[in-house]
Amino acid sequence: MASYLMRMNVRPDEAAVPPAELSRLQHMFDIYSAEVRIHGEPVGWEEITEVELVKAPTVGGLGGIVMGFFVNTQDRYHVGIYLRRDEAVLANISMKQVLYVMQSIAYYAPNPVSYTGPDGIVPLTEL
């Protein structure tokens, strides 16, 4: 059975995302009530049909250890947003950014949005 994002009755809280992460996210995913700009392209909320969440791969071995000293090593994720005819990917974002994106879609999208990904991240429902 398919899972869908559960409709939210409260707008997502931008304050839950640290300012630097929110600024980076808004370059990829900038929301308005009538549309969202994904990588600068306007997309109507009704065009979003599905989202897919996957954990971004990490670099293993010595290279990964060395990079861990210089780069934030918290888990990162990729969010695939499927539109009627296209797909957009928000790559390498934090869990706080993921939650903001998913909550925004669940709040603004007028139609049910299918979800594929790990359980327990966002509230889901079955139609």
Stockholm file with secondary structure:
# STOCKHOLM 1.0

chainA/1-127         MASYLMRMNVRPDEAAVPPAELSRLQHMFDIYSAEVRIHGEPVGWEEITEVELVKAPTVGGLGGIVMGFFVNTQDRYHVGIYLRRDEAVLANISMKQVLYVMQSIAYYAPNPVSYTGPDGIVPLTEL
#=GR chainA/1-127 SS CCEEECCCSSCCCGGGSCHHHHHHHHHHEEECSSEEEETTEEEEGGGEEEEEEEECCCCCHHHHHHHHHHSCCSCCEEEEEEESSCEEEEEEECHHHHHHHHHHHHHHCSSCCEEESCTTSSCEECC
#=GC SS_cons         CCEEECCCSSCCCGGGSCHHHHHHHHHHEEECSSEEEETTEEEEGGGEEEEEEEECCCCCHHHHHHHHHHSCCSCCEEEEEEESSCEEEEEEECHHHHHHHHHHHHHHCSSCCEEESCTTSSCEECC
//
